Amino acid sequence: MFKLECSCKGELALAHKECAVKWFTIKGNKTCDVCKQDVQNLPVTLLKIHNPQTVIRRPQTIVQQREVARYRHVLWVWQDMPVLIMVSMLAYFCFLEQLLVSDLGARALAISLPFSCVLGLLSSMIASTMVSRSYIWAYASFQFAVVILFAHIFYSVLNVNPILAVLLSSFTGFGIAISTNSLIVEYLRWRMSRQMQSLHQQINGTVQHRWRQQEEQQNHQIHQQQQQQLTEDRSAGPANNSRQQ
């Protein structure tokens, strides 16, 4: 029988040693089910198995890393995306209101309010789709600047209808922003490929240069060995002739 060193007394503290070790191993802790106190005389092997300091943390697998990245993206969408949408709506509303209020008066509010909501939501969605999180505010600012520039040109310079001017400036600004981003991405890819090609060429050149050096060293060693062999043969020839005489 095995006596458990806990708060239990009498027969409650007695158990078969193998049964007790197996039970606490399955439980994963050393807490007594009766007195709720830790058992002090458990075998050392059990303590080593369940010691949290001895647990080896394995690196995350690819699936776990994807899940973490997806969770961070969802968290960012629910935390930062509403802020970007609200700021974009407010910026477009202020600009359209100031652009149209001098000519349309109270009608400017009826045009600027729905268009600002649509443009703010659309620009935020495009910005979050086209660029990474670290460049999203810069892209949204560039997109806003291009839209208001063409809105001013279409409405103030070309005297286009207000609604048509807003629509044309939106399509033009978003198109230019998307095209510019695509060109920058393609240029960076081309530059990276050129750098990789130059790096491969440098590596190949270094390997070929070392191979040529090794080949020259081997040829030089072979030539030296041949010279030594010829010298030995020449020195050994007169000695053999003198011995024959």
C-alpha contacts under 8 A as a table, 3 or more apart, distances in Angstrom:
res1	aa1	res2	aa2	distance
1	M	14	L	6.26
1	M	15	A	5.62
1	M	16	H	4.97
1	M	17	K	6.38
2	F	14	L	5.60
2	F	15	A	5.17
2	F	16	H	5.42
2	F	17	K	4.98
3	K	13	A	5.36
3	K	14	L	4.61
3	K	15	A	6.40
4	L	8	C	7.76
4	L	13	A	5.04
4	L	14	L	6.30
4	L	15	A	7.45
4	L	39	V	6.20
4	L	40	Q	7.58
4	L	41	N	6.68
4	L	42	L	7.91
5	E	8	C	7.76
5	E	13	A	7.29
5	E	39	V	5.37
5	E	40	Q	5.45
5	E	41	N	5.89
6	C	13	A	7.39
6	C	32	C	7.31
6	C	35	C	7.53
6	C	37	Q	6.02
6	C	38	D	6.27
6	C	39	V	5.00
6	C	40	Q	6.70
7	S	35	C	5.99
7	S	37	Q	6.56
8	C	12	L	5.72
8	C	13	A	5.14
8	C	34	V	7.36
8	C	35	C	6.20
9	K	12	L	5.81
9	K	13	A	5.54
10	G	13	A	5.82
10	G	14	L	7.25
11	E	14	L	5.20
12	L	15	A	7.93
15	A	19	C	7.25
15	A	20	A	6.41
16	H	19	C	5.25
16	H	20	A	6.03
17	K	20	A	5.14
17	K	21	V	6.12
18	E	21	V	5.22
18	E	22	K	6.07
19	C	22	K	5.17
19	C	23	W	6.01
20	A	23	W	5.13
20	A	24	F	6.16
21	V	24	F	5.40
21	V	25	T	6.00
21	V	42	L	7.29
21	V	43	P	7.44
21	V	46	L	7.34
22	K	25	T	5.05
22	K	26	I	6.25
23	W	26	I	5.21
23	W	27	K	6.24
24	F	27	K	4.90
24	F	28	G	6.01
24	F	29	N	6.05
24	F	30	K	5.97
25	T	28	G	5.22
25	T	29	N	7.11
25	T	46	L	6.49
27	K	30	K	7.93
28	G	50	H	6.29
29	N	50	H	6.83
30	K	38	D	5.41
30	K	39	V	5.64
30	K	42	L	7.55
31	T	36	K	5.72
31	T	37	Q	5.36
31	T	38	D	4.34
31	T	39	V	6.15
32	C	35	C	5.83
32	C	36	K	4.91
32	C	37	Q	5.43
32	C	38	D	6.00
32	C	39	V	6.41
33	D	36	K	5.48
39	V	42	L	6.36
42	L	46	L	6.88
42	L	47	L	7.30
43	P	46	L	5.56
43	P	47	L	6.83
44	V	47	L	5.17
44	V	48	K	6.27
45	T	48	K	5.15
45	T	49	I	6.28
46	L	49	I	5.17
46	L	50	H	6.41
47	L	50	H	5.32
47	L	51	N	5.71
48	K	51	N	5.23
48	K	54	T	7.04
49	I	54	T	7.60
50	H	54	T	7.86
50	H	55	V	7.98
51	N	54	T	5.63
51	N	55	V	7.06
52	P	55	V	5.36
60	Q	63	V	7.99
60	Q	64	Q	5.78
60	Q	65	Q	6.30
61	T	64	Q	5.21
61	T	65	Q	6.23
62	I	65	Q	5.06
62	I	66	R	6.18
63	V	66	R	5.09
63	V	67	E	6.23
64	Q	67	E	5.00
64	Q	68	V	6.21
65	Q	68	V	5.08
65	Q	69	A	6.17
66	R	69	A	5.05
66	R	70	R	6.02
67	E	70	R	5.03
67	E	71	Y	6.07
68	V	71	Y	5.06
68	V	72	R	6.20
69	A	72	R	5.12
69	A	73	H	6.16
70	R	73	H	5.05
70	R	74	V	6.16
71	Y	74	V	5.13
71	Y	75	L	6.04
72	R	75	L	4.96
72	R	76	W	6.06
73	H	76	W	5.05
73	H	77	V	6.15
74	V	77	V	5.02
74	V	78	W	6.32
75	L	78	W	5.31
75	L	79	Q	6.08
76	W	79	Q	5.09
76	W	80	D	5.40
76	W	81	M	6.75
77	V	80	D	5.90
77	V	81	M	4.92
77	V	82	P	7.60
78	W	81	M	6.13
78	W	82	P	6.87
79	Q	82	P	6.58
79	Q	83	V	7.53
80	D	83	V	5.31
80	D	84	L	6.51
81	M	84	L	5.15
81	M	85	I	6.24
81	M	124	S	7.63
82	P	85	I	5.03
82	P	86	M	6.13
83	V	86	M	5.23
83	V	87	V	6.14
84	L	87	V	5.22
84	L	88	S	6.03
84	L	124	S	6.41
84	L	137	W	7.89
85	I	88	S	5.17
85	I	89	M	6.13
85	I	120	G	5.70
85	I	121	L	5.63
85	I	124	S	5.70
86	M	89	M	5.18
86	M	90	L	6.15
86	M	120	G	7.32
87	V	90	L	5.17
87	V	91	A	6.11
87	V	120	G	7.81
88	S	91	A	5.12
88	S	92	Y	6.16
88	S	119	L	7.77
88	S	120	G	4.54
88	S	121	L	7.47
88	S	123	S	7.49
88	S	124	S	7.17
89	M	92	Y	5.31
89	M	93	F	6.00
89	M	116	S	5.18
89	M	117	C	5.24
89	M	118	V	7.85
89	M	119	L	6.92
89	M	120	G	4.22
89	M	121	L	7.12
90	L	93	F	5.09
90	L	94	C	6.14
90	L	116	S	7.27
90	L	120	G	7.82
91	A	94	C	5.32
91	A	95	F	6.30
91	A	116	S	7.96
92	Y	95	F	5.20
92	Y	96	L	6.04
92	Y	112	S	7.89
92	Y	116	S	4.97
92	Y	119	L	7.12
92	Y	120	G	6.75
92	Y	144	F	7.76
93	F	96	L	5.30
93	F	97	E	5.90
93	F	112	S	5.64
93	F	113	L	6.07
93	F	115	F	7.74
93	F	116	S	4.81
93	F	117	C	7.77
94	C	97	E	5.21
94	C	98	Q	6.17
95	F	98	Q	5.27
95	F	99	L	6.07
95	F	148	I	7.37
96	L	99	L	4.97
96	L	100	L	6.05
96	L	108	A	7.76
96	L	112	S	5.28
96	L	116	S	7.56
97	E	100	L	5.45
97	E	101	V	5.60
97	E	108	A	5.94
97	E	109	L	6.41
97	E	112	S	5.71
98	Q	101	V	5.54
98	Q	102	S	7.33
99	L	102	S	7.03
99	L	152	H	7.53
100	L	103	D	5.75
100	L	104	L	5.79
100	L	105	G	7.33
100	L	108	A	5.29
100	L	162	P	7.50
101	V	104	L	5.25
101	V	105	G	4.63
101	V	106	A	6.97
101	V	107	R	7.65
101	V	108	A	5.19
101	V	109	L	7.76
102	S	105	G	5.98
104	L	107	R	5.32
104	L	108	A	5.42
105	G	108	A	5.73
106	A	109	L	5.84
106	A	110	A	7.48
107	R	110	A	5.29
107	R	111	I	6.64
108	A	111	I	5.23
108	A	112	S	5.88
109	L	112	S	5.19
109	L	113	L	5.76
110	A	113	L	5.86
110	A	114	P	7.12
111	I	114	P	6.24
111	I	115	F	6.36
111	I	163	I	7.27
112	S	115	F	5.28
112	S	116	S	5.69
113	L	116	S	5.28
113	L	117	C	6.46
114	P	117	C	5.26
114	P	118	V	6.32
115	F	118	V	5.14
115	F	119	L	5.88
115	F	166	V	7.94
116	S	119	L	5.11
116	S	120	G	5.80
117	C	120	G	5.23
117	C	121	L	6.16
118	V	121	L	5.32
118	V	122	L	5.99
119	L	122	L	5.08
119	L	123	S	5.81
119	L	170	S	7.56
120	G	123	S	5.29
120	G	124	S	6.10
121	L	124	S	5.26
121	L	125	M	6.25
122	L	125	M	5.20
122	L	126	I	6.21
123	S	126	I	5.12
123	S	127	A	6.02
123	S	140	A	6.81
123	S	143	Q	7.48
123	S	174	F	7.68
124	S	127	A	5.09
124	S	128	S	6.13
124	S	140	A	6.96
125	M	128	S	5.26
125	M	129	T	6.17
126	I	129	T	5.10
126	I	130	M	5.95
127	A	130	M	5.36
127	A	131	V	6.09
127	A	136	I	5.69
127	A	137	W	7.94
127	A	139	Y	6.22
127	A	140	A	5.82
128	S	131	V	6.04
128	S	132	S	6.94
128	S	133	R	7.13
128	S	136	I	6.23
129	T	132	S	7.78
130	M	178	I	7.50
130	M	181	N	7.56
131	V	135	Y	6.21
131	V	136	I	5.93
131	V	139	Y	7.41
132	S	135	Y	5.68
132	S	136	I	6.15
133	R	136	I	5.27
134	S	137	W	7.64
135	Y	138	A	5.36
135	Y	139	Y	6.16
136	I	139	Y	5.15
136	I	140	A	6.07
137	W	140	A	5.02
137	W	141	S	6.08
138	A	141	S	5.13
138	A	142	F	6.21
139	Y	142	F	5.10
139	Y	143	Q	6.05
139	Y	177	A	7.91
140	A	143	Q	5.04
140	A	144	F	6.11
141	S	144	F	5.08
141	S	145	A	6.18
142	F	145	A	5.12
142	F	146	V	6.30
142	F	177	A	7.26
143	Q	146	V	5.30
143	Q	147	V	6.27
143	Q	173	G	6.34
143	Q	174	F	6.39
143	Q	177	A	5.62
144	F	147	V	5.16
144	F	148	I	6.21
144	F	173	G	7.71
145	A	148	I	5.40
145	A	149	L	6.08
146	V	149	L	5.10
146	V	150	F	6.36
146	V	173	G	4.98
146	V	174	F	7.87
146	V	176	I	7.72
146	V	177	A	7.52
147	V	150	F	5.43
147	V	151	A	6.05
147	V	169	S	5.41
147	V	170	S	5.64
147	V	172	T	7.18
147	V	173	G	4.39
147	V	174	F	7.13
148	I	151	A	4.88
148	I	152	H	6.06
148	I	169	S	7.26
149	L	152	H	5.29
149	L	153	I	6.33
149	L	169	S	7.93
150	F	153	I	4.84
150	F	154	F	5.96
150	F	168	L	7.99
150	F	169	S	4.95
150	F	172	T	7.35
150	F	173	G	6.96
151	A	154	F	5.25
151	A	155	Y	5.96
151	A	156	S	7.98
151	A	165	A	5.93
151	A	166	V	5.86
151	A	168	L	7.61
151	A	169	S	4.83
151	A	170	S	7.74
152	H	155	Y	5.37
152	H	156	S	5.36
152	H	157	V	7.02
153	I	156	S	5.63
153	I	157	V	4.95
153	I	158	L	6.31
154	F	157	V	5.93
154	F	158	L	4.97
154	F	159	N	6.27
154	F	160	V	5.65
154	F	165	A	5.36
154	F	168	L	7.77
154	F	169	S	7.18
155	Y	158	L	5.85
155	Y	159	N	4.76
155	Y	160	V	5.04
155	Y	161	N	6.88
155	Y	162	P	6.33
155	Y	165	A	5.62
156	S	159	N	5.47
156	S	160	V	7.83
160	V	164	L	6.68
160	V	165	A	5.62
161	N	164	L	5.22
161	N	165	A	5.79
162	P	165	A	5.00
162	P	166	V	6.22
163	I	166	V	5.22
163	I	167	L	6.29
164	L	167	L	5.07
164	L	168	L	6.01
165	A	168	L	5.18
165	A	169	S	5.97
166	V	169	S	5.20
166	V	170	S	6.03
167	L	170	S	5.12
167	L	171	F	6.30
168	L	171	F	5.32
168	L	172	T	5.99
169	S	172	T	5.05
169	S	173	G	5.73
170	S	173	G	5.23
170	S	174	F	5.95
171	F	174	F	5.36
171	F	175	G	5.87
172	T	175	G	5.12
172	T	176	I	6.07
173	G	176	I	5.22
173	G	177	A	6.12
174	F	177	A	5.12
174	F	178	I	6.08
175	G	178	I	5.21
175	G	179	S	6.00
176	I	179	S	5.08
176	I	180	T	5.93
177	A	180	T	5.16
177	A	181	N	6.15
178	I	181	N	5.14
178	I	182	S	6.16
179	S	182	S	5.06
179	S	183	L	6.13
180	T	183	L	5.11
180	T	184	I	6.18
181	N	184	I	5.13
181	N	185	V	6.16
182	S	185	V	5.10
182	S	186	E	6.12
183	L	186	E	5.13
183	L	187	Y	6.04
184	I	187	Y	5.05
184	I	188	L	6.13
185	V	188	L	5.16
185	V	189	R	6.19
186	E	189	R	5.05
186	E	190	W	6.09
187	Y	190	W	5.03
187	Y	191	R	6.03
188	L	191	R	5.00
188	L	192	M	6.02
189	R	192	M	5.05
189	R	193	S	6.11
190	W	193	S	5.09
190	W	194	R	6.17
191	R	194	R	5.08
191	R	195	Q	6.18
192	M	195	Q	5.03
192	M	196	M	6.12
193	S	196	M	5.00
193	S	197	Q	6.10
194	R	197	Q	5.03
194	R	198	S	6.12
195	Q	198	S	5.10
195	Q	199	L	5.99
196	M	199	L	4.96
196	M	200	H	6.10
197	Q	200	H	5.07
197	Q	201	Q	6.12
198	S	201	Q	4.97
198	S	202	Q	6.10
199	L	202	Q	5.08
199	L	203	I	6.16
200	H	203	I	5.02
200	H	204	N	6.01
201	Q	204	N	5.02
201	Q	205	G	5.91
202	Q	205	G	4.99
202	Q	206	T	6.03
203	I	206	T	5.10
203	I	207	V	6.12
204	N	207	V	5.06
204	N	208	Q	6.05
205	G	208	Q	5.11
205	G	209	H	5.97
206	T	209	H	5.05
206	T	210	R	6.14
207	V	210	R	5.18
207	V	211	W	6.06
208	Q	211	W	4.93
208	Q	212	R	6.07
209	H	212	R	5.10
209	H	213	Q	6.18
210	R	213	Q	4.98
210	R	214	Q	6.12
211	W	214	Q	5.09
211	W	215	E	6.07
212	R	215	E	4.94
212	R	216	E	6.02
213	Q	216	E	5.07
213	Q	217	Q	6.08
214	Q	217	Q	5.03
214	Q	218	Q	6.12
215	E	218	Q	5.05
215	E	219	N	6.11
216	E	219	N	5.02
216	E	220	H	5.97
217	Q	220	H	4.99
217	Q	221	Q	6.09
218	Q	221	Q	5.06
218	Q	222	I	6.13
219	N	222	I	5.02
219	N	223	H	6.06
220	H	223	H	5.01
220	H	224	Q	6.13
221	Q	224	Q	5.06
221	Q	225	Q	6.16
222	I	225	Q	5.07
222	I	226	Q	6.18
223	H	226	Q	5.05
223	H	227	Q	6.18
224	Q	227	Q	5.03
224	Q	228	Q	6.13
225	Q	228	Q	5.07
225	Q	229	Q	6.10
226	Q	229	Q	4.98
226	Q	230	L	6.18
227	Q	230	L	5.12
227	Q	231	T	6.12
228	Q	231	T	5.05
228	Q	232	E	6.12
229	Q	232	E	5.11
229	Q	233	D	6.14
230	L	233	D	5.01
230	L	234	R	6.09
231	T	234	R	5.13
231	T	235	S	6.17
232	E	235	S	5.17
232	E	236	A	5.97
233	D	236	A	5.04
233	D	237	G	6.15
234	R	237	G	5.28
234	R	238	P	7.45
235	S	238	P	6.40
235	S	239	A	7.13
236	A	239	A	5.37
236	A	240	N	6.35
237	G	240	N	5.31
237	G	241	N	6.43
238	P	241	N	5.03
238	P	242	S	6.18
239	A	242	S	5.25
239	A	243	R	6.29
240	N	243	R	5.14
240	N	244	Q	6.30
241	N	244	Q	5.15
241	N	245	Q	6.33
242	S	245	Q	5.17
